[in-house]
Amino acid sequence: MLNRFAYRIHQSLERHFPEQRLFLKSDTETRFVRLRPVTQILGLAGGTLALAWTIVATALIMMDSIGAGSAREQSFRQQAMYEARLNDLSADRDLRAEEAARAQERFNIALEQVSEMQERLLASEDRRREMETGIDAIQETLRRTIRERDEARAEADRVTLALNEQAGGATEMGRARDTLATLDFLTGALGATAEARDETLAEAEAAREETRVIAEEKRAIEMRNDAIFAKLEEAVSVSMEPLDNMFREAGMSPDDLIDSVRKGYSGQGGPLTPIALSTAGGLPSADELRANAILSGLDRMNMYRIAAYTLPFAMPVKDSFRWTSGFGYRKDPKGAGTRMHEGTDMAGAYGTPIYATAEGTVTFAGWHSGYGRHVKVRHANGIETTYSHMSQIRVEVGQRVSRGDRIGDMGNSGRSTGTHLHYEVHLNGTPVNPMTFIKAAKNVF
């Protein structure tokens, strides 16, 4: 039964795959190799599988190559955007500082003008009060003179009547002449007093007009200063918010960071000096308070700028690279089980430049066990960065480096499966995810 079933299968296969013979001829004899249907089917199946595997492997290699190229292009675009944003922020910061300096100069000039106008206004007010006092005294003198004139005229009439009645008396006539002379003198004095009063009234009116003009100029200066303050306050507010968010996303308190920078930073730069004006023992004006608030904001931005250069917000690799391993637990690339990966791996070409991500001091530069050629940089605020597996080290222990300084070349030294950079960030001795700092700065720089 089994032989019959096998025979039928053989017959069925021979209809589609007839038996073939491969003849091998030599000088003395001729041989042949029989290719049965089963052998042909097995050979065809093996060839089909090999072709399929070749197609799948080629597709996987092409997809991986396309993915690596896209990642490099995306990294290059992000790096270009990062540098452009950094340049724009630097230019905007310089522009804001220049505008603040010009605004401070204009504010100081305006304050001097206001001070001069106030002095002139006070002097005009004093002159006006003196004129009003003089006018009151002149009017009182005028009223008294008019009363005396009326009394003198009445006395003269009475004396004239008595003289006419008595018709004589040299003594009485002399008195009458004296009275008339007195009247003439008083009339002249009255006219001069009236002219002096008119001149005083004209001066008082001119002083009032000058006071009104000075008050209008003062209001215009106050409105112009208010507009300048509003623009500066808006600019400081808009520039401050992304910086606050950047440091908070990096897990750092902005206030503590600024206090640390203010205490420990000893390089060039520093806070702007607030406006200090004499107020004759009184409280500062509203404009002085606003100006000091703006200068405090600019001082905070300056502290942020200093802090940003002391913290690892930059990329250690600027050329094309590919992210190969992130921070966290992973399977060991050399089969040592699941282990904690305390940094980020970036794979690139052999000899790719490696740069410091913030200013600091080199504390280690040499061979370090499985890390190979290894560089360690200490930064401010308890932060430390490390760069491993390098092919060449370009710094020395104790050397001071700035952000963007080249510290080595990418390589494959130490315990490594290929050319890459192993980059770590430590905060107070504890490793943290470097992408926290890189991502925190993506919306600012």
C-alpha positions as semicolon CSV with decimal commas, in nm:
position;residue;x (nm);y (nm);z (nm)
1;M;0,000;0,000;0,000
2;L;0,275;0,245;0,093
3;N;0,473;0,154;-0,220
4;R;0,167;0,212;-0,435
5;F;0,103;0,554;-0,270
6;A;0,464;0,656;-0,315
7;Y;0,453;0,544;-0,677
8;R;0,143;0,759;-0,742
9;I;0,308;1,061;-0,583
10;H;0,617;1,000;-0,794
11;Q;0,407;0,976;-1,109
12;S;0,223;1,297;-1,022
13;L;0,548;1,486;-0,964
14;E;0,698;1,353;-1,287
15;R;0,417;1,516;-1,487
16;H;0,532;1,859;-1,363
17;F;0,898;1,788;-1,294
18;P;1,011;1,511;-1,534
19;E;1,333;1,334;-1,449
20;Q;1,641;1,511;-1,583
21;R;1,988;1,376;-1,651
22;L;2,308;1,578;-1,637
23;F;2,578;1,415;-1,858
24;L;2,945;1,451;-1,763
25;K;3,182;1,349;-2,046
26;S;3,555;1,285;-2,014
27;D;3,820;1,155;-2,252
28;T;3,765;0,792;-2,158
29;E;3,408;0,770;-2,041
30;T;3,072;0,941;-2,011
31;R;2,874;0,965;-1,687
32;F;2,543;1,122;-1,593
33;V;2,371;1,250;-1,281
34;R;2,004;1,173;-1,241
35;L;1,788;1,461;-1,112
36;R;1,468;1,310;-0,979
37;P;1,149;1,521;-0,927
38;V;1,199;1,540;-0,548
39;T;1,555;1,663;-0,597
40;Q;1,434;1,926;-0,844
41;I;1,159;2,044;-0,602
42;L;1,408;2,070;-0,314
43;G;1,651;2,266;-0,532
44;L;1,376;2,499;-0,651
45;A;1,252;2,555;-0,296
46;G;1,605;2,628;-0,174
47;G;1,664;2,876;-0,457
48;T;1,330;3,045;-0,389
49;L;1,410;3,080;-0,017
50;A;1,755;3,219;-0,095
51;L;1,605;3,474;-0,337
52;A;1,340;3,576;-0,084
53;W;1,599;3,616;0,191
54;T;1,815;3,827;-0,041
55;I;1,519;4,057;-0,121
56;V;1,419;4,094;0,248
57;A;1,778;4,159;0,362
58;T;1,826;4,419;0,087
59;A;1,502;4,593;0,185
60;L;1,604;4,599;0,554
61;I;1,947;4,742;0,471
62;M;1,792;5,009;0,246
63;M;1,535;5,102;0,514
64;D;1,807;5,129;0,779
65;S;2,021;5,344;0,546
66;I;1,724;5,571;0,466
67;G;1,639;5,597;0,838
68;A;1,999;5,684;0,930
69;G;2,011;5,948;0,656
70;S;1,683;6,101;0,773
71;A;1,806;6,107;1,133
72;R;2,130;6,281;1,026
73;E;1,940;6,533;0,819
74;Q;1,696;6,598;1,103
75;S;1,984;6,633;1,351
76;F;2,159;6,875;1,114
77;R;1,842;7,082;1,074
78;Q;1,787;7,088;1,451
79;Q;2,149;7,192;1,500
80;A;2,113;7,470;1,242
81;M;1,789;7,587;1,406
82;Y;1,959;7,570;1,747
83;E;2,251;7,786;1,630
84;A;2,020;8,030;1,450
85;R;1,800;8,061;1,759
86;L;2,106;8,115;1,976
87;N;2,233;8,389;1,743
88;D;1,889;8,552;1,731
89;L;1,857;8,544;2,110
90;S;2,208;8,688;2,149
91;A;2,131;8,966;1,901
92;D;1,794;9,031;2,066
93;R;1,959;9,038;2,409
94;D;2,221;9,287;2,287
95;L;1,947;9,495;2,122
96;R;1,740;9,493;2,441
97;A;2,043;9,591;2,646
98;E;2,126;9,870;2,402
99;E;1,764;9,990;2,406
100;A;1,765;9,979;2,785
101;A;2,087;10,180;2,796
102;R;1,947;10,437;2,553
103;A;1,620;10,445;2,744
104;Q;1,810;10,496;3,068
105;E;2,005;10,784;2,911
106;R;1,685;10,938;2,776
107;F;1,522;10,885;3,114
108;N;1,812;11,057;3,293
109;I;1,797;11,348;3,047
110;A;1,420;11,370;3,089
111;L;1,458;11,364;3,467
112;E;1,713;11,645;3,447
113;Q;1,476;11,845;3,226
114;V;1,186;11,776;3,463
115;S;1,406;11,881;3,757
116;E;1,498;12,204;3,580
117;M;1,134;12,268;3,491
118;Q;1,030;12,202;3,848
119;E;1,289;12,451;3,970
120;R;1,166;12,705;3,717
121;L;0,807;12,632;3,813
122;L;0,883;12,678;4,183
123;A;1,071;13,002;4,108
124;S;0,777;13,124;3,896
125;E;0,538;13,029;4,174
126;D;0,750;13,222;4,425
127;R;0,758;13,525;4,194
128;R;0,383;13,497;4,144
129;R;0,325;13,489;4,522
130;E;0,559;13,785;4,570
131;M;0,374;13,973;4,295
132;E;0,038;13,892;4,451
133;T;0,171;14,012;4,788
134;G;0,305;14,329;4,623
135;I;-0,026;14,383;4,442
136;D;-0,216;14,346;4,769
137;A;0,019;14,598;4,937
138;I;-0,014;14,838;4,642
139;Q;-0,391;14,806;4,644
140;E;-0,398;14,870;5,020
141;T;-0,170;15,172;4,973
142;L;-0,388;15,288;4,688
143;R;-0,702;15,262;4,897
144;R;-0,533;15,445;5,185
145;T;-0,406;15,714;4,945
146;I;-0,753;15,760;4,799
147;R;-0,896;15,798;5,145
148;E;-0,627;16,050;5,237
149;R;-0,685;16,235;4,907
150;D;-1,057;16,256;4,978
151;E;-0,991;16,373;5,332
152;A;-0,739;16,631;5,201
153;R;-0,988;16,760;4,944
154;A;-1,253;16,786;5,211
155;E;-1,009;16,973;5,438
156;A;-0,911;17,199;5,147
157;D;-1,273;17,281;5,080
158;R;-1,328;17,352;5,445
159;V;-1,017;17,574;5,463
160;T;-1,113;17,759;5,143
161;L;-1,458;17,824;5,285
162;A;-1,310;17,955;5,609
163;L;-1,072;18,181;5,418
164;N;-1,352;18,326;5,216
165;E;-1,548;18,391;5,531
166;Q;-1,266;18,554;5,723
167;A;-1,106;18,722;5,414
168;G;-0,755;18,721;5,532
169;G;-0,500;18,566;5,758
170;A;-0,161;18,492;5,610
171;T;-0,122;18,188;5,827
172;E;-0,441;18,023;5,706
173;M;-0,358;18,092;5,342
174;G;-0,016;17,932;5,383
175;R;-0,180;17,624;5,522
176;A;-0,417;17,614;5,225
177;R;-0,126;17,636;4,982
178;D;0,051;17,354;5,167
179;T;-0,264;17,144;5,147
180;L;-0,295;17,200;4,772
181;A;0,072;17,107;4,722
182;T;0,013;16,793;4,924
183;L;-0,283;16,704;4,704
184;D;-0,073;16,750;4,390
185;F;0,198;16,522;4,533
186;L;-0,054;16,256;4,631
187;T;-0,214;16,268;4,286
188;G;0,124;16,207;4,120
189;A;0,206;15,924;4,362
190;L;-0,135;15,771;4,292
191;G;-0,069;15,771;3,915
192;A;0,275;15,609;3,962
193;T;0,123;15,346;4,189
194;A;-0,142;15,263;3,928
195;E;0,126;15,220;3,659
196;A;0,331;14,991;3,891
197;R;0,016;14,787;3,961
198;D;-0,047;14,739;3,588
199;E;0,313;14,627;3,529
200;T;0,291;14,382;3,822
201;L;-0,035;14,233;3,684
202;A;0,128;14,188;3,341
203;E;0,429;14,008;3,497
204;A;0,195;13,784;3,699
205;E;0,002;13,689;3,382
206;A;0,329;13,610;3,201
207;A;0,437;13,392;3,495
208;R;0,104;13,203;3,482
209;E;0,148;13,139;3,106
210;E;0,503;13,014;3,157
211;T;0,382;12,785;3,435
212;R;0,114;12,640;3,206
213;V;0,368;12,574;2,925
214;I;0,607;12,403;3,169
215;A;0,323;12,185;3,303
216;E;0,227;12,077;2,948
217;E;0,589;11,991;2,865
218;K;0,612;11,790;3,185
219;R;0,296;11,594;3,097
220;A;0,436;11,521;2,746
221;I;0,763;11,394;2,894
222;E;0,572;11,176;3,140
223;M;0,362;11,026;2,856
224;R;0,673;10,958;2,647
225;N;0,849;10,797;2,944
226;D;0,540;10,587;3,014
227;A;0,542;10,455;2,654
228;I;0,915;10,372;2,677
229;F;0,864;10,194;3,009
230;A;0,571;9,994;2,868
231;K;0,779;9,868;2,571
232;L;1,073;9,778;2,792
233;E;0,850;9,599;3,044
234;E;0,688;9,398;2,762
235;A;1,026;9,308;2,611
236;V;1,165;9,194;2,947
237;S;0,852;8,987;3,020
238;V;0,852;8,816;2,678
239;S;1,225;8,737;2,697
240;M;1,212;8,614;3,056
241;E;0,938;8,349;3,031
242;P;1,116;8,100;2,798
243;L;1,434;8,127;3,006
244;D;1,241;8,050;3,325
245;N;1,080;7,748;3,156
246;M;1,416;7,627;3,024
247;F;1,578;7,612;3,369
248;R;1,268;7,460;3,531
249;E;1,251;7,186;3,264
250;A;1,616;7,113;3,337
251;G;1,513;7,050;3,700
252;M;1,674;7,362;3,846
253;S;1,523;7,647;4,046
254;P;1,576;7,978;3,857
255;D;1,593;8,180;4,180
256;D;1,850;7,949;4,342
257;L;2,049;7,940;4,019
258;I;2,060;8,321;3,992
259;D;2,163;8,353;4,358
260;S;2,444;8,105;4,297
261;V;2,562;8,289;3,984
262;R;2,545;8,626;4,159
263;K;2,758;8,495;4,448
264;G;3,014;8,292;4,261
265;Y;3,059;8,433;3,911
266;S;3,379;8,635;3,885
267;G;3,410;8,696;3,508
268;Q;3,330;9,009;3,313
269;G;2,975;9,141;3,305
270;G;2,737;9,156;3,597
271;P;2,417;9,328;3,706
272;L;2,311;9,670;3,587
273;T;2,312;9,934;3,860
274;P;1,958;10,048;3,955
275;I;1,868;10,413;3,924
276;A;1,928;10,599;4,252
277;L;1,796;10,955;4,264
278;S;1,776;11,198;4,551
279;T;1,420;11,255;4,659
280;A;1,500;11,498;4,942
281;G;1,411;11,236;5,202
282;G;1,082;11,133;5,035
283;L;0,968;10,806;4,876
284;P;1,082;10,715;4,519
285;S;0,847;10,821;4,239
286;A;0,648;10,578;4,026
287;D;0,886;10,627;3,731
288;E;1,186;10,550;3,950
289;L;1,020;10,232;4,075
290;R;0,936;10,121;3,718
291;A;1,288;10,197;3,598
292;N;1,439;9,996;3,883
293;A;1,199;9,706;3,806
294;I;1,310;9,705;3,439
295;L;1,676;9,717;3,537
296;S;1,616;9,428;3,779
297;G;1,465;9,229;3,491
298;L;1,763;9,306;3,269
299;D;1,993;9,206;3,553
300;R;1,803;8,876;3,583
301;M;1,842;8,818;3,207
302;N;2,214;8,887;3,239
303;M;2,237;8,632;3,520
304;Y;2,046;8,384;3,301
305;R;2,297;8,444;3,021
306;I;2,587;8,371;3,255
307;A;2,411;8,062;3,396
308;A;2,331;7,929;3,047
309;Y;2,702;7,930;2,960
310;T;2,786;7,739;3,280
311;L;2,520;7,468;3,223
312;P;2,532;7,193;2,954
313;F;2,260;7,324;2,722
314;A;2,468;7,268;2,407
315;M;2,531;6,961;2,189
316;P;2,869;6,786;2,226
317;V;2,862;6,681;1,858
318;K;2,790;6,930;1,578
319;D;2,860;6,708;1,275
320;S;2,632;6,433;1,143
321;F;2,562;6,155;1,394
322;R;2,299;5,902;1,496
323;W;2,142;5,840;1,839
324;T;2,226;5,478;1,923
325;S;2,143;5,440;2,292
326;G;1,961;5,657;2,544
327;F;1,966;5,704;2,920
328;G;1,819;5,423;3,133
329;Y;1,819;5,045;3,164
330;R;1,911;4,848;2,850
331;K;2,047;4,516;2,734
332;D;2,424;4,525;2,747
333;P;2,563;4,542;2,388
334;K;2,820;4,276;2,477
335;G;2,575;4,034;2,635
336;A;2,626;4,114;3,005
337;G;2,253;4,127;3,081
338;T;2,034;4,427;3,159
339;R;2,231;4,718;3,302
340;M;2,187;5,087;3,375
341;H;2,313;5,313;3,095
342;E;2,405;5,641;3,266
343;G;2,445;5,852;2,954
344;T;2,357;5,897;2,587
345;D;2,542;5,742;2,291
346;M;2,597;5,931;1,965
347;A;2,752;5,739;1,676
348;G;2,939;5,921;1,399
349;A;3,246;5,909;1,181
350;Y;3,584;5,829;1,333
351;G;3,758;6,152;1,438
352;T;3,438;6,362;1,455
353;P;3,512;6,670;1,674
354;I;3,372;6,665;2,029
355;Y;3,299;6,996;2,201
356;A;3,245;7,109;2,561
357;T;2,876;7,173;2,628
358;A;2,940;7,447;2,889
359;E;3,225;7,640;3,040
360;G;3,412;7,468;3,320
361;T;3,740;7,312;3,435
362;V;3,886;6,980;3,315
363;T;3,926;6,748;3,617
364;F;4,023;6,429;3,430
365;A;4,178;6,363;3,090
366;G;4,318;6,017;3,016
367;W;4,243;5,644;3,001
368;H;3,964;5,533;3,237
369;S;3,889;5,159;3,242
370;G;3,595;5,066;3,017
371;Y;3,539;5,431;2,921
372;G;3,861;5,435;2,718
373;R;3,998;5,782;2,650
374;H;3,787;5,982;2,891
375;V;3,745;6,355;2,973
376;K;3,560;6,495;3,275
377;V;3,465;6,865;3,306
378;R;3,337;7,027;3,626
379;H;3,087;7,311;3,581
380;A;2,913;7,547;3,823
381;N;2,614;7,458;4,045
382;G;2,728;7,101;4,113
383;I;2,713;6,986;3,747
384;E;2,971;6,765;3,577
385;T;2,989;6,630;3,220
386;T;3,190;6,334;3,088
387;Y;3,298;6,235;2,734
388;S;3,413;5,876;2,669
389;H;3,552;5,634;2,404
390;M;3,744;5,912;2,228
391;S;4,021;5,849;1,976
392;Q;4,219;6,157;2,085
393;I;4,211;6,392;2,384
394;R;4,284;6,760;2,317
395;V;4,271;6,908;2,672
396;E;4,468;6,872;2,995
397;V;4,371;6,848;3,361
398;G;4,318;7,193;3,512
399;Q;4,252;7,355;3,176
400;R;3,963;7,605;3,162
401;V;3,726;7,542;2,869
402;S;3,433;7,737;2,731
403;R;3,120;7,620;2,555
404;G;3,211;7,509;2,203
405;D;3,581;7,443;2,275
406;R;3,706;7,123;2,109
407;I;3,811;6,874;2,376
408;G;3,866;6,558;2,170
409;D;3,778;6,336;1,873
410;M;3,519;6,058;1,848
411;G;3,663;5,709;1,860
412;N;3,619;5,347;1,970
413;S;3,848;5,317;2,274
414;G;3,758;5,121;2,585
415;R;3,460;4,884;2,611
416;S;3,281;4,977;2,290
417;T;3,122;4,803;1,990
418;G;3,185;5,085;1,742
419;T;3,282;5,448;1,690
420;H;3,062;5,670;1,912
421;L;3,059;5,921;2,197
422;H;2,927;5,822;2,539
423;Y;2,808;6,152;2,698
424;E;2,702;6,183;3,065
425;V;2,572;6,465;3,287
426;H;2,598;6,444;3,667
427;L;2,409;6,670;3,909
428;N;2,561;6,673;4,259
429;G;2,726;6,338;4,184
430;T;2,410;6,168;4,050
431;P;2,381;6,085;3,677
432;V;2,083;6,250;3,505
433;N;1,945;6,222;3,154
434;P;2,151;6,455;2,925
435;M;1,846;6,495;2,700
436;T;1,676;6,686;2,984
437;F;1,917;6,976;2,929
438;I;1,926;6,942;2,549
439;K;1,545;6,941;2,518
440;A;1,504;7,220;2,774
441;A;1,706;7,455;2,552
442;K;1,541;7,364;2,219
443;N;1,274;7,640;2,246
444;V;1,523;7,910;2,354
445;F;1,849;7,866;2,163
